[in-house]
Amino acid sequence: MTAAAANVCGSGYTISAGAARYGANASLYLWWNGKYSGSNKLYDKYICGVLREQGRRRQHLHDVRMQLT
């Protein structure tokens, strides 16, 4: 999944920040680039999410970039 994150988020997003499974066909992977957008080290992180849907015939990757504030 790291390669997919690099394609969607950019090469700097290499630190895993979590993952979640949604039903039988979707997973969300969160990646962090090690940078902060403000002074709060817990919440001011640049986070990129990759939503992976897997159906019977295809796989889809969706860019769901977000910043936690």
PQR file of N, CA, C, O and H, with PARSE charges and radii, in Angstrom:
ATOM      1  N   MET A   1       0.815  -1.194   0.000 -0.4000 1.5000
ATOM      2  CA  MET A   1       0.000   0.000   0.000 -0.0000 2.0000
ATOM      3  C   MET A   1       0.856   1.253   0.000  0.5500 1.7000
ATOM      4  O   MET A   1       0.380   2.326  -0.371 -0.5500 1.4000
ATOM      5  N   THR A   2       2.106   1.134   0.410 -0.4000 1.5000
ATOM      6  CA  THR A   2       2.996   2.297   0.423 -0.0000 2.0000
ATOM      7  C   THR A   2       3.183   2.878  -0.973  0.5500 1.7000
ATOM      8  O   THR A   2       3.212   4.098  -1.131 -0.5500 1.4000
ATOM      9  H   THR A   2       2.493   0.262   0.711  0.4000 1.0000
ATOM     10  N   ALA A   3       3.309   2.036  -1.977 -0.4000 1.5000
ATOM     11  CA  ALA A   3       3.463   2.518  -3.350 -0.0000 2.0000
ATOM     12  C   ALA A   3       2.227   3.269  -3.812  0.5500 1.7000
ATOM     13  O   ALA A   3       2.341   4.291  -4.487 -0.5500 1.4000
ATOM     14  H   ALA A   3       3.285   1.045  -1.848  0.4000 1.0000
ATOM     15  N   ALA A   4       1.058   2.779  -3.459 -0.4000 1.5000
ATOM     16  CA  ALA A   4      -0.179   3.472  -3.822 -0.0000 2.0000
ATOM     17  C   ALA A   4      -0.252   4.814  -3.128  0.5500 1.7000
ATOM     18  O   ALA A   4      -0.699   5.793  -3.727 -0.5500 1.4000
ATOM     19  H   ALA A   4       0.965   1.949  -2.911  0.4000 1.0000
ATOM     20  N   ALA A   5       0.176   4.884  -1.877 -0.4000 1.5000
ATOM     21  CA  ALA A   5       0.177   6.155  -1.150 -0.0000 2.0000
ATOM     22  C   ALA A   5       1.113   7.148  -1.809  0.5500 1.7000
ATOM     23  O   ALA A   5       0.796   8.334  -1.893 -0.5500 1.4000
ATOM     24  H   ALA A   5       0.538   4.089  -1.390  0.4000 1.0000
ATOM     25  N   ALA A   6       2.262   6.683  -2.279 -0.4000 1.5000
ATOM     26  CA  ALA A   6       3.200   7.568  -2.962 -0.0000 2.0000
ATOM     27  C   ALA A   6       2.598   8.112  -4.247  0.5500 1.7000
ATOM     28  O   ALA A   6       2.818   9.274  -4.589 -0.5500 1.4000
ATOM     29  H   ALA A   6       2.520   5.719  -2.211  0.4000 1.0000
ATOM     30  N   ASN A   7       1.846   7.293  -4.956 -0.4000 1.5000
ATOM     31  CA  ASN A   7       1.201   7.748  -6.193 -0.0000 2.0000
ATOM     32  C   ASN A   7       0.106   8.758  -5.917  0.5500 1.7000
ATOM     33  O   ASN A   7      -0.049   9.717  -6.673 -0.5500 1.4000
ATOM     34  H   ASN A   7       1.668   6.349  -4.678  0.4000 1.0000
ATOM     35  N   VAL A   8      -0.654   8.567  -4.858 -0.4000 1.5000
ATOM     36  CA  VAL A   8      -1.782   9.437  -4.549 -0.0000 2.0000
ATOM     37  C   VAL A   8      -1.334  10.656  -3.758  0.5500 1.7000
ATOM     38  O   VAL A   8      -1.729  11.778  -4.075 -0.5500 1.4000
ATOM     39  H   VAL A   8      -0.529   7.788  -4.243  0.4000 1.0000
ATOM     40  N   CYS A   9      -0.522  10.451  -2.738 -0.4000 1.5000
ATOM     41  CA  CYS A   9      -0.182  11.512  -1.790 -0.0000 2.0000
ATOM     42  C   CYS A   9       1.095  12.259  -2.147  0.5500 1.7000
ATOM     43  O   CYS A   9       1.229  13.439  -1.823 -0.5500 1.4000
ATOM     44  H   CYS A   9      -0.201   9.540  -2.480  0.4000 1.0000
ATOM     45  N   GLY A  10       2.011  11.609  -2.794 -0.4000 1.5000
ATOM     46  CA  GLY A  10       3.332  12.167  -3.036 -0.0000 2.0000
ATOM     47  C   GLY A  10       4.361  11.321  -2.307  0.5500 1.7000
ATOM     48  O   GLY A  10       4.020  10.577  -1.388 -0.5500 1.4000
ATOM     49  H   GLY A  10       1.902  10.651  -3.057  0.4000 1.0000
ATOM     50  N   SER A  11       5.596  11.430  -2.707 -0.4000 1.5000
ATOM     51  CA  SER A  11       6.628  10.544  -2.191 -0.0000 2.0000
ATOM     52  C   SER A  11       6.962  10.781  -0.723  0.5500 1.7000
ATOM     53  O   SER A  11       7.543   9.896  -0.096 -0.5500 1.4000
ATOM     54  H   SER A  11       5.873  12.035  -3.454  0.4000 1.0000
ATOM     55  N   GLY A  12       6.625  11.926  -0.146 -0.4000 1.5000
ATOM     56  CA  GLY A  12       6.968  12.211   1.238 -0.0000 2.0000
ATOM     57  C   GLY A  12       6.084  11.544   2.272  0.5500 1.7000
ATOM     58  O   GLY A  12       6.453  11.485   3.445 -0.5500 1.4000
ATOM     59  H   GLY A  12       6.153  12.645  -0.656  0.4000 1.0000
ATOM     60  N   TYR A  13       4.937  11.044   1.873 -0.4000 1.5000
ATOM     61  CA  TYR A  13       3.992  10.435   2.819 -0.0000 2.0000
ATOM     62  C   TYR A  13       4.336   8.961   3.013  0.5500 1.7000
ATOM     63  O   TYR A  13       3.808   8.092   2.319 -0.5500 1.4000
ATOM     64  H   TYR A  13       4.637  11.092   0.920  0.4000 1.0000
ATOM     65  N   THR A  14       5.227   8.692   3.965 -0.4000 1.5000
ATOM     66  CA  THR A  14       5.722   7.339   4.158 -0.0000 2.0000
ATOM     67  C   THR A  14       5.468   6.798   5.564  0.5500 1.7000
ATOM     68  O   THR A  14       5.737   5.625   5.825 -0.5500 1.4000
ATOM     69  H   THR A  14       5.656   9.398   4.528  0.4000 1.0000
ATOM     70  N   ILE A  15       4.960   7.621   6.465 -0.4000 1.5000
ATOM     71  CA  ILE A  15       4.738   7.205   7.845 -0.0000 2.0000
ATOM     72  C   ILE A  15       3.270   6.817   8.012  0.5500 1.7000
ATOM     73  O   ILE A  15       2.384   7.653   7.835 -0.5500 1.4000
ATOM     74  H   ILE A  15       4.742   8.574   6.253  0.4000 1.0000
ATOM     75  N   SER A  16       3.013   5.575   8.346 -0.4000 1.5000
ATOM     76  CA  SER A  16       1.638   5.110   8.524 -0.0000 2.0000
ATOM     77  C   SER A  16       1.019   5.794   9.745  0.5500 1.7000
ATOM     78  O   SER A  16       1.615   5.831  10.821 -0.5500 1.4000
ATOM     79  H   SER A  16       3.732   4.895   8.490  0.4000 1.0000
ATOM     80  N   ALA A  17      -0.180   6.329   9.557 -0.4000 1.5000
ATOM     81  CA  ALA A  17      -0.880   7.009  10.640 -0.0000 2.0000
ATOM     82  C   ALA A  17      -2.163   6.286  11.023  0.5500 1.7000
ATOM     83  O   ALA A  17      -2.923   6.780  11.855 -0.5500 1.4000
ATOM     84  H   ALA A  17      -0.664   6.298   8.682  0.4000 1.0000
ATOM     85  N   GLY A  18      -2.413   5.126  10.430 -0.4000 1.5000
ATOM     86  CA  GLY A  18      -3.595   4.354  10.780 -0.0000 2.0000
ATOM     87  C   GLY A  18      -4.250   3.722   9.572  0.5500 1.7000
ATOM     88  O   GLY A  18      -3.920   4.020   8.424 -0.5500 1.4000
ATOM     89  H   GLY A  18      -1.795   4.725   9.754  0.4000 1.0000
ATOM     90  N   ALA A  19      -5.187   2.843   9.867 -0.4000 1.5000
ATOM     91  CA  ALA A  19      -5.938   2.165   8.816 -0.0000 2.0000
ATOM     92  C   ALA A  19      -7.273   1.721   9.385  0.5500 1.7000
ATOM     93  O   ALA A  19      -7.401   1.477  10.585 -0.5500 1.4000
ATOM     94  H   ALA A  19      -5.455   2.601  10.800  0.4000 1.0000
ATOM     95  N   ALA A  20      -8.260   1.621   8.516 -0.4000 1.5000
ATOM     96  CA  ALA A  20      -9.583   1.155   8.940 -0.0000 2.0000
ATOM     97  C   ALA A  20     -10.209   0.365   7.804  0.5500 1.7000
ATOM     98  O   ALA A  20      -9.984   0.654   6.629 -0.5500 1.4000
ATOM     99  H   ALA A  20      -8.155   1.820   7.541  0.4000 1.0000
ATOM    100  N   ARG A  21     -10.977  -0.611   8.162 -0.4000 1.5000
ATOM    101  CA  ARG A  21     -11.698  -1.447   7.198 -0.0000 2.0000
ATOM    102  C   ARG A  21     -13.165  -1.057   7.233  0.5500 1.7000
ATOM    103  O   ARG A  21     -13.739  -0.894   8.310 -0.5500 1.4000
ATOM    104  H   ARG A  21     -11.160  -0.845   9.117  0.4000 1.0000
ATOM    105  N   TYR A  22     -13.774  -0.906   6.068 -0.4000 1.5000
ATOM    106  CA  TYR A  22     -15.186  -0.551   5.959 -0.0000 2.0000
ATOM    107  C   TYR A  22     -15.905  -1.645   5.191  0.5500 1.7000
ATOM    108  O   TYR A  22     -15.825  -1.706   3.964 -0.5500 1.4000
ATOM    109  H   TYR A  22     -13.307  -1.038   5.194  0.4000 1.0000
ATOM    110  N   GLY A  23     -16.592  -2.491   5.899 -0.4000 1.5000
ATOM    111  CA  GLY A  23     -17.315  -3.589   5.266 -0.0000 2.0000
ATOM    112  C   GLY A  23     -16.358  -4.566   4.611  0.5500 1.7000
ATOM    113  O   GLY A  23     -15.207  -4.712   5.025 -0.5500 1.4000
ATOM    114  H   GLY A  23     -16.657  -2.442   6.896  0.4000 1.0000
ATOM    115  N   ALA A  24     -16.854  -5.225   3.589 -0.4000 1.5000
ATOM    116  CA  ALA A  24     -16.057  -6.252   2.926 -0.0000 2.0000
ATOM    117  C   ALA A  24     -15.226  -5.705   1.775  0.5500 1.7000
ATOM    118  O   ALA A  24     -14.320  -6.387   1.296 -0.5500 1.4000
ATOM    119  H   ALA A  24     -17.788  -5.106   3.253  0.4000 1.0000
ATOM    120  N   ASN A  25     -15.517  -4.480   1.317 -0.4000 1.5000
ATOM    121  CA  ASN A  25     -14.910  -4.030   0.067 -0.0000 2.0000
ATOM    122  C   ASN A  25     -14.117  -2.740   0.134  0.5500 1.7000
ATOM    123  O   ASN A  25     -13.674  -2.267  -0.912 -0.5500 1.4000
ATOM    124  H   ASN A  25     -16.254  -3.927   1.705  0.4000 1.0000
ATOM    125  N   ALA A  26     -13.912  -2.146   1.287 -0.4000 1.5000
ATOM    126  CA  ALA A  26     -13.195  -0.869   1.321 -0.0000 2.0000
ATOM    127  C   ALA A  26     -12.280  -0.786   2.535  0.5500 1.7000
ATOM    128  O   ALA A  26     -12.594  -1.282   3.617 -0.5500 1.4000
ATOM    129  H   ALA A  26     -14.272  -2.531   2.137  0.4000 1.0000
ATOM    130  N   SER A  27     -11.142  -0.145   2.319 -0.4000 1.5000
ATOM    131  CA  SER A  27     -10.187   0.107   3.391 -0.0000 2.0000
ATOM    132  C   SER A  27      -9.668   1.532   3.244  0.5500 1.7000
ATOM    133  O   SER A  27      -9.534   2.034   2.128 -0.5500 1.4000
ATOM    134  H   SER A  27     -10.887   0.257   1.440  0.4000 1.0000
ATOM    135  N   LEU A  28      -9.379   2.179   4.356 -0.4000 1.5000
ATOM    136  CA  LEU A  28      -8.815   3.522   4.358 -0.0000 2.0000
ATOM    137  C   LEU A  28      -7.456   3.453   5.033  0.5500 1.7000
ATOM    138  O   LEU A  28      -7.336   2.967   6.157 -0.5500 1.4000
ATOM    139  H   LEU A  28      -9.488   1.771   5.263  0.4000 1.0000
ATOM    140  N   TYR A  29      -6.440   3.940   4.346 -0.4000 1.5000
ATOM    141  CA  TYR A  29      -5.084   3.975   4.873 -0.0000 2.0000
ATOM    142  C   TYR A  29      -4.676   5.430   5.034  0.5500 1.7000
ATOM    143  O   TYR A  29      -4.848   6.222   4.108 -0.5500 1.4000
ATOM    144  H   TYR A  29      -6.538   4.335   3.433  0.4000 1.0000
ATOM    145  N   LEU A  30      -4.141   5.797   6.192 -0.4000 1.5000
ATOM    146  CA  LEU A  30      -3.719   7.166   6.462 -0.0000 2.0000
ATOM    147  C   LEU A  30      -2.200   7.234   6.517  0.5500 1.7000
ATOM    148  O   LEU A  30      -1.544   6.379   7.113 -0.5500 1.4000
ATOM    149  H   LEU A  30      -4.001   5.154   6.945  0.4000 1.0000
ATOM    150  N   TRP A  31      -1.651   8.273   5.882 -0.4000 1.5000
ATOM    151  CA  TRP A  31      -0.202   8.446   5.798 -0.0000 2.0000
ATOM    152  C   TRP A  31       0.165   9.862   6.211  0.5500 1.7000
ATOM    153  O   TRP A  31      -0.583  10.806   5.959 -0.5500 1.4000
ATOM    154  H   TRP A  31      -2.183   8.968   5.398  0.4000 1.0000
ATOM    155  N   TRP A  32       1.312  10.001   6.843 -0.4000 1.5000
ATOM    156  CA  TRP A  32       1.801  11.296   7.334 -0.0000 2.0000
ATOM    157  C   TRP A  32       3.169  11.559   6.719  0.5500 1.7000
ATOM    158  O   TRP A  32       3.950  10.632   6.506 -0.5500 1.4000
ATOM    159  H   TRP A  32       1.920   9.233   7.048  0.4000 1.0000
ATOM    160  N   ASN A  33       3.459  12.838   6.430 -0.4000 1.5000
ATOM    161  CA  ASN A  33       4.745  13.195   5.832 -0.0000 2.0000
ATOM    162  C   ASN A  33       5.761  13.697   6.856  0.5500 1.7000
ATOM    163  O   ASN A  33       6.838  14.153   6.473 -0.5500 1.4000
ATOM    164  H   ASN A  33       2.824  13.591   6.603  0.4000 1.0000
ATOM    165  N   GLY A  34       5.445  13.622   8.140 -0.4000 1.5000
ATOM    166  CA  GLY A  34       6.379  14.043   9.180 -0.0000 2.0000
ATOM    167  C   GLY A  34       6.398  15.535   9.439  0.5500 1.7000
ATOM    168  O   GLY A  34       7.238  16.018  10.198 -0.5500 1.4000
ATOM    169  H   GLY A  34       4.570  13.251   8.451  0.4000 1.0000
ATOM    170  N   LYS A  35       5.474  16.286   8.813 -0.4000 1.5000
ATOM    171  CA  LYS A  35       5.453  17.740   8.957 -0.0000 2.0000
ATOM    172  C   LYS A  35       4.201  18.176   9.705  0.5500 1.7000
ATOM    173  O   LYS A  35       3.183  17.484   9.726 -0.5500 1.4000
ATOM    174  H   LYS A  35       4.792  15.894   8.197  0.4000 1.0000
ATOM    175  N   TYR A  36       4.314  19.332  10.310 -0.4000 1.5000
ATOM    176  CA  TYR A  36       3.210  19.920  11.069 -0.0000 2.0000
ATOM    177  C   TYR A  36       2.778  21.228  10.423  0.5500 1.7000
ATOM    178  O   TYR A  36       3.593  21.940   9.836 -0.5500 1.4000
ATOM    179  H   TYR A  36       5.141  19.894  10.294  0.4000 1.0000
ATOM    180  N   SER A  37       1.493  21.539  10.535 -0.4000 1.5000
ATOM    181  CA  SER A  37       0.976  22.786   9.985 -0.0000 2.0000
ATOM    182  C   SER A  37       0.858  23.873  11.043  0.5500 1.7000
ATOM    183  O   SER A  37       0.551  25.021  10.720 -0.5500 1.4000
ATOM    184  H   SER A  37       0.831  20.960  11.012  0.4000 1.0000
ATOM    185  N   GLY A  38       1.096  23.529  12.289 -0.4000 1.5000
ATOM    186  CA  GLY A  38       0.994  24.493  13.380 -0.0000 2.0000
ATOM    187  C   GLY A  38       1.770  24.013  14.586  0.5500 1.7000
ATOM    188  O   GLY A  38       2.623  23.132  14.477 -0.5500 1.4000
ATOM    189  H   GLY A  38       1.346  22.596  12.552  0.4000 1.0000
ATOM    190  N   SER A  39       1.474  24.590  15.728 -0.4000 1.5000
ATOM    191  CA  SER A  39       2.249  24.290  16.927 -0.0000 2.0000
ATOM    192  C   SER A  39       1.750  23.071  17.695  0.5500 1.7000
ATOM    193  O   SER A  39       2.470  22.551  18.547 -0.5500 1.4000
ATOM    194  H   SER A  39       0.780  25.305  15.816  0.4000 1.0000
ATOM    195  N   ASN A  40       0.538  22.604  17.415 -0.4000 1.5000
ATOM    196  CA  ASN A  40      -0.011  21.460  18.136 -0.0000 2.0000
ATOM    197  C   ASN A  40       0.480  20.175  17.488  0.5500 1.7000
ATOM    198  O   ASN A  40       0.034  19.818  16.398 -0.5500 1.4000
ATOM    199  H   ASN A  40      -0.047  23.026  16.723  0.4000 1.0000
ATOM    200  N   LYS A  41       1.396  19.479  18.153 -0.4000 1.5000
ATOM    201  CA  LYS A  41       2.021  18.292  17.579 -0.0000 2.0000
ATOM    202  C   LYS A  41       1.082  17.089  17.502  0.5500 1.7000
ATOM    203  O   LYS A  41       1.397  16.106  16.832 -0.5500 1.4000
ATOM    204  H   LYS A  41       1.759  19.770  19.038  0.4000 1.0000
ATOM    205  N   LEU A  42      -0.051  17.153  18.170 -0.4000 1.5000
ATOM    206  CA  LEU A  42      -1.001  16.045  18.125 -0.0000 2.0000
ATOM    207  C   LEU A  42      -1.965  16.184  16.951  0.5500 1.7000
ATOM    208  O   LEU A  42      -2.287  15.196  16.292 -0.5500 1.4000
ATOM    209  H   LEU A  42      -0.307  17.952  18.715  0.4000 1.0000
ATOM    210  N   TYR A  43      -2.430  17.414  16.686 -0.4000 1.5000
ATOM    211  CA  TYR A  43      -3.488  17.613  15.697 -0.0000 2.0000
ATOM    212  C   TYR A  43      -3.046  18.275  14.399  0.5500 1.7000
ATOM    213  O   TYR A  43      -3.681  18.056  13.368 -0.5500 1.4000
ATOM    214  H   TYR A  43      -2.169  18.217  17.221  0.4000 1.0000
ATOM    215  N   ASP A  44      -2.002  19.063  14.405 -0.4000 1.5000
ATOM    216  CA  ASP A  44      -1.623  19.839  13.221 -0.0000 2.0000
ATOM    217  C   ASP A  44      -0.675  19.067  12.311  0.5500 1.7000
ATOM    218  O   ASP A  44       0.439  19.512  12.037 -0.5500 1.4000
ATOM    219  H   ASP A  44      -1.485  19.241  15.242  0.4000 1.0000
ATOM    220  N   LYS A  45      -1.128  17.914  11.849 -0.4000 1.5000
ATOM    221  CA  LYS A  45      -0.318  17.067  10.983 -0.0000 2.0000
ATOM    222  C   LYS A  45      -0.908  17.065   9.576  0.5500 1.7000
ATOM    223  O   LYS A  45      -2.126  17.091   9.400 -0.5500 1.4000
ATOM    224  H   LYS A  45      -2.033  17.553  12.072  0.4000 1.0000
ATOM    225  N   TYR A  46      -0.036  17.036   8.591 -0.4000 1.5000
ATOM    226  CA  TYR A  46      -0.488  16.855   7.219 -0.0000 2.0000
ATOM    227  C   TYR A  46      -0.721  15.364   6.999  0.5500 1.7000
ATOM    228  O   TYR A  46       0.221  14.572   6.986 -0.5500 1.4000
ATOM    229  H   TYR A  46       0.953  17.016   8.734  0.4000 1.0000
ATOM    230  N   ILE A  47      -1.973  14.998   6.828 -0.4000 1.5000
ATOM    231  CA  ILE A  47      -2.363  13.594   6.681 -0.0000 2.0000
ATOM    232  C   ILE A  47      -2.951  13.398   5.282  0.5500 1.7000
ATOM    233  O   ILE A  47      -3.708  14.236   4.792 -0.5500 1.4000
ATOM    234  H   ILE A  47      -2.739  15.642   6.838  0.4000 1.0000
ATOM    235  N   CYS A  48      -2.601  12.310   4.668 -0.4000 1.5000
ATOM    236  CA  CYS A  48      -3.198  11.942   3.392 -0.0000 2.0000
ATOM    237  C   CYS A  48      -3.863  10.586   3.567  0.5500 1.7000
ATOM    238  O   CYS A  48      -3.282   9.668   4.145 -0.5500 1.4000
ATOM    239  H   CYS A  48      -1.986  11.629   5.067  0.4000 1.0000
ATOM    240  N   GLY A  49      -5.071  10.469   3.068 -0.4000 1.5000
ATOM    241  CA  GLY A  49      -5.787   9.199   3.144 -0.0000 2.0000
ATOM    242  C   GLY A  49      -5.933   8.583   1.768  0.5500 1.7000
ATOM    243  O   GLY A  49      -6.157   9.282   0.780 -0.5500 1.4000
ATOM    244  H   GLY A  49      -5.543  11.215   2.598  0.4000 1.0000
ATOM    245  N   VAL A  50      -5.805   7.282   1.714 -0.4000 1.5000
ATOM    246  CA  VAL A  50      -6.031   6.542   0.472 -0.0000 2.0000
ATOM    247  C   VAL A  50      -7.172   5.569   0.734  0.5500 1.7000
ATOM    248  O   VAL A  50      -7.045   4.646   1.538 -0.5500 1.4000
ATOM    249  H   VAL A  50      -5.622   6.714   2.517  0.4000 1.0000
ATOM    250  N   LEU A  51      -8.283   5.787   0.048 -0.4000 1.5000
ATOM    251  CA  LEU A  51      -9.439   4.900   0.163 -0.0000 2.0000
ATOM    252  C   LEU A  51      -9.345   3.864  -0.944  0.5500 1.7000
ATOM    253  O   LEU A  51      -9.292   4.206  -2.125 -0.5500 1.4000
ATOM    254  H   LEU A  51      -8.386   6.538  -0.605  0.4000 1.0000
ATOM    255  N   ARG A  52      -9.325   2.613  -0.560 -0.4000 1.5000
ATOM    256  CA  ARG A  52      -9.207   1.529  -1.533 -0.0000 2.0000
ATOM    257  C   ARG A  52     -10.503   0.737  -1.547  0.5500 1.7000
ATOM    258  O   ARG A  52     -10.894   0.130  -0.550 -0.5500 1.4000
ATOM    259  H   ARG A  52      -9.367   2.335   0.399  0.4000 1.0000
ATOM    260  N   GLU A  53     -11.151   0.758  -2.685 -0.4000 1.5000
ATOM    261  CA  GLU A  53     -12.360  -0.048  -2.878 -0.0000 2.0000
ATOM    262  C   GLU A  53     -11.980  -1.260  -3.710  0.5500 1.7000
ATOM    263  O   GLU A  53     -11.262  -1.145  -4.703 -0.5500 1.4000
ATOM    264  H   GLU A  53     -10.833   1.252  -3.494  0.4000 1.0000
ATOM    265  N   GLN A  54     -12.452  -2.391  -3.308 -0.4000 1.5000
ATOM    266  CA  GLN A  54     -12.153  -3.600  -4.066 -0.0000 2.0000
ATOM    267  C   GLN A  54     -13.451  -4.330  -4.356  0.5500 1.7000
ATOM    268  O   GLN A  54     -14.110  -4.854  -3.458 -0.5500 1.4000
ATOM    269  H   GLN A  54     -13.035  -2.485  -2.501  0.4000 1.0000
ATOM    270  N   GLY A  55     -13.795  -4.351  -5.616 -0.4000 1.5000
ATOM    271  CA  GLY A  55     -14.985  -5.065  -6.038 -0.0000 2.0000
ATOM    272  C   GLY A  55     -14.612  -6.398  -6.658  0.5500 1.7000
ATOM    273  O   GLY A  55     -13.472  -6.848  -6.542 -0.5500 1.4000
ATOM    274  H   GLY A  55     -13.259  -3.926  -6.346  0.4000 1.0000
ATOM    275  N   ARG A  56     -15.549  -7.012  -7.299 -0.4000 1.5000
ATOM    276  CA  ARG A  56     -15.274  -8.308  -7.921 -0.0000 2.0000
ATOM    277  C   ARG A  56     -14.350  -8.194  -9.126  0.5500 1.7000
ATOM    278  O   ARG A  56     -13.550  -9.091  -9.390 -0.5500 1.4000
ATOM    279  H   ARG A  56     -16.475  -6.646  -7.393  0.4000 1.0000
ATOM    280  N   ARG A  57     -14.463  -7.094  -9.850 -0.4000 1.5000
ATOM    281  CA  ARG A  57     -13.701  -6.993 -11.089 -0.0000 2.0000
ATOM    282  C   ARG A  57     -12.604  -5.933 -11.062  0.5500 1.7000
ATOM    283  O   ARG A  57     -11.646  -6.023 -11.830 -0.5500 1.4000
ATOM    284  H   ARG A  57     -15.113  -6.365  -9.635  0.4000 1.0000
ATOM    285  N   ARG A  58     -12.728  -4.924 -10.185 -0.4000 1.5000
ATOM    286  CA  ARG A  58     -11.784  -3.820 -10.241 -0.0000 2.0000
ATOM    287  C   ARG A  58     -11.349  -3.373  -8.855  0.5500 1.7000
ATOM    288  O   ARG A  58     -12.012  -3.641  -7.853 -0.5500 1.4000
ATOM    289  H   ARG A  58     -13.506  -4.851  -9.561  0.4000 1.0000
ATOM    290  N   GLN A  59     -10.233  -2.693  -8.828 -0.4000 1.5000
ATOM    291  CA  GLN A  59      -9.801  -2.010  -7.624 -0.0000 2.0000
ATOM    292  C   GLN A  59      -9.720  -0.524  -7.950  0.5500 1.7000
ATOM    293  O   GLN A  59      -9.278  -0.148  -9.036 -0.5500 1.4000
ATOM    294  H   GLN A  59      -9.694  -2.475  -9.642  0.4000 1.0000
ATOM    295  N   HIS A  60     -10.138   0.308  -7.029 -0.4000 1.5000
ATOM    296  CA  HIS A  60     -10.106   1.752  -7.226 -0.0000 2.0000
ATOM    297  C   HIS A  60      -9.364   2.388  -6.059  0.5500 1.7000
ATOM    298  O   HIS A  60      -9.572   2.013  -4.905 -0.5500 1.4000
ATOM    299  H   HIS A  60     -10.497   0.003  -6.147  0.4000 1.0000
ATOM    300  N   LEU A  61      -8.508   3.340  -6.357 -0.4000 1.5000
ATOM    301  CA  LEU A  61      -7.857   4.132  -5.325 -0.0000 2.0000
ATOM    302  C   LEU A  61      -8.373   5.556  -5.439  0.5500 1.7000
ATOM    303  O   LEU A  61      -8.389   6.132  -6.526 -0.5500 1.4000
ATOM    304  H   LEU A  61      -8.339   3.645  -7.295  0.4000 1.0000
ATOM    305  N   HIS A  62      -8.793   6.118  -4.322 -0.4000 1.5000
ATOM    306  CA  HIS A  62      -9.333   7.465  -4.312 -0.0000 2.0000
ATOM    307  C   HIS A  62      -8.467   8.351  -3.443  0.5500 1.7000
ATOM    308  O   HIS A  62      -8.080   7.962  -2.341 -0.5500 1.4000
ATOM    309  H   HIS A  62      -8.780   5.649  -3.439  0.4000 1.0000
ATOM    310  N   ASP A  63      -8.163   9.527  -3.927 -0.4000 1.5000
ATOM    311  CA  ASP A  63      -7.395  10.508  -3.184 -0.0000 2.0000
ATOM    312  C   ASP A  63      -8.357  11.220  -2.240  0.5500 1.7000
ATOM    313  O   ASP A  63      -9.262  11.924  -2.686 -0.5500 1.4000
ATOM    314  H   ASP A  63      -8.476   9.843  -4.823  0.4000 1.0000
ATOM    315  N   VAL A  64      -8.164  11.040  -0.963 -0.4000 1.5000
ATOM    316  CA  VAL A  64      -9.006  11.729   0.019 -0.0000 2.0000
ATOM    317  C   VAL A  64      -8.098  12.504   0.973  0.5500 1.7000
ATOM    318  O   VAL A  64      -8.182  12.351   2.191 -0.5500 1.4000
ATOM    319  H   VAL A  64      -7.428  10.468  -0.601  0.4000 1.0000
ATOM    320  N   ARG A  65      -7.243  13.323   0.407 -0.4000 1.5000
ATOM    321  CA  ARG A  65      -6.310  14.096   1.222 -0.0000 2.0000
ATOM    322  C   ARG A  65      -7.071  14.943   2.223  0.5500 1.7000
ATOM    323  O   ARG A  65      -8.115  15.519   1.918 -0.5500 1.4000
ATOM    324  H   ARG A  65      -7.175  13.447  -0.583  0.4000 1.0000
ATOM    325  N   MET A  66      -6.528  15.003   3.413 -0.4000 1.5000
ATOM    326  CA  MET A  66      -7.158  15.810   4.445 -0.0000 2.0000
ATOM    327  C   MET A  66      -6.099  16.318   5.391  0.5500 1.7000
ATOM    328  O   MET A  66      -5.019  15.737   5.502 -0.5500 1.4000
ATOM    329  H   MET A  66      -5.680  14.535   3.661  0.4000 1.0000
ATOM    330  N   GLN A  67      -6.402  17.385   6.062 -0.4000 1.5000
ATOM    331  CA  GLN A  67      -5.511  17.910   7.099 -0.0000 2.0000
ATOM    332  C   GLN A  67      -6.277  17.915   8.398  0.5500 1.7000
ATOM    333  O   GLN A  67      -7.355  18.503   8.484 -0.5500 1.4000
ATOM    334  H   GLN A  67      -7.279  17.857   5.972  0.4000 1.0000
ATOM    335  N   LEU A  68      -5.738  17.272   9.402 -0.4000 1.5000
ATOM    336  CA  LEU A  68      -6.371  17.277  10.703 -0.0000 2.0000
ATOM    337  C   LEU A  68      -6.082  18.604  11.384  0.5500 1.7000
ATOM    338  O   LEU A  68      -4.925  19.003  11.520 -0.5500 1.4000
ATOM    339  H   LEU A  68      -4.863  16.794   9.332  0.4000 1.0000
ATOM    340  N   THR A  69      -7.125  19.279  11.806 -0.4000 1.5000
ATOM    341  CA  THR A  69      -6.946  20.541  12.530 -0.0000 2.0000
ATOM    342  C   THR A  69      -7.798  20.554  13.769  0.5500 1.7000
ATOM    343  O   THR A  69      -7.787  21.533  14.516 -0.5500 1.4000
ATOM    344  H   THR A  69      -8.065  18.956  11.696  0.4000 1.0000
TER
END
